[in-house]
């Protein structure tokens, strides 16, 4: 049995609602991770994507960081299985300490790179936050650590560092769809028809994109004007028989995304069937 799974990518960043607050009990986080290059080192960044909708949060005008040296990092500087459990315990213990003292804070993300695990919190009372970090770390004597804070009223550490770039967001969205395909029992090694949708501001830009994709073996399925209220008035849908493994999907969707960006377009997503 074949099922259809669709990915709709919103490549434009969600609007930043500056100064807005939201009760944590009502807030639904959306944590994800992605790989990046920080100071010429392979790095893994994890962050809550949904913070972009509510940050900066009133009162939380400082970023508090905790930098933990990993005893047994991998050769590439990322965390090993040997260190993983303790690193999670440290993170949970710090968060528990903040919560127990009812501190006004938000956990924004973590960076793993060059043999260190760095945690980033935005908060109000940096003195109490750093006191709780120091107290918590006494339970983990094998781990060298450092901590500190700096003012960051605009949350630039989140928007400009932790939050993924559009290209990285494309990879994140691809991975999420593949995870859903796998949950449906999909054999990702099987080639199948994959459909893509791309929006443009002008007919000329669409035509240039179509010429490019035709040269790559894509077939145009549909094209024309849209009834969109925004500036993207033209749409094209294309397809090609491809594999959808984790390496393959990034290779050709990023190629399409980059060409759409070059032509002021918006790559809006892909759709395929579940193949078992």
Steps between C-alpha positions, in 0.01 A plus 500: 500500500630843409449802718577860421713708731543871440762744622410866495805714569450850625831648398421853605583554865200534730443851621681595816255615764735717700429556866226239515466269798331164519431268788726197493202278577338613173815494293579208269874472427631363172850371561722389217869466421718561200867494407693818436851639487603712798852644506596257224392204713224248432223587744159377604247764601171422670235766551129566546368627168178633648682757710520711186129574550531639853856628537629725640313428821446788740737496795732239352760744374818305575645183355658265753734238356639181653800347321576138592817322391423148383741236639464266202400690186511342158792579274280751317432685826139388539364308798562129538262237633729477799429861599141528381315379811689725740460802274124449498501464877691825540259685273196358681649583840563863406148540363355337810696740722372801305143372518520418869602858570230636267751698299382699201693333219476320166723218380583603144744239375823308518817488294722192479835573338875461543466279809256729687128504572372857540154573640324834441231647723332840477405630841442783739700444819846401382642491853254234614526308173879480521478406867274206412733393218799498735307310767366245253839423350638388838311177439710441186861531621649328193377777272697820456272794426477873463206738507417863457250744354465803280217742419297398194174692509423427134583127531756521221660184637182316409406670173852533357671190641270226625217535249575316172562680173248438219723235340536322834125524553448323167714209622310490831164485322628228266611292798164538671311374197737205460441412865126492432554287191700253706224488762267404219727209409656662196804344337698816431729317259218460247482757222160659445346810343565806714302819442616855576325839512674831440353851498627806311426868474520519121433277202854560373654365821274195484600437139870519588446252783308263272783505247745416778295211642426357155875475441522295821237252386202641688159496334270799529167380638320832524570872487309824495369790703388465859243677711752569773451831685878543523756588234551141379249497215639213295544132588659200337484137607763256378584135557774246446558139602749512785609323813410674825777387733648748745790584269309494173209723607727779617706490182221578255264701721784736593587534132139598427484727803821682404384557143165629624682739733717620211183584306324666796272200533370297792554123507189388683549130555483148365261208500537130439338164563590251772670202337542174691 
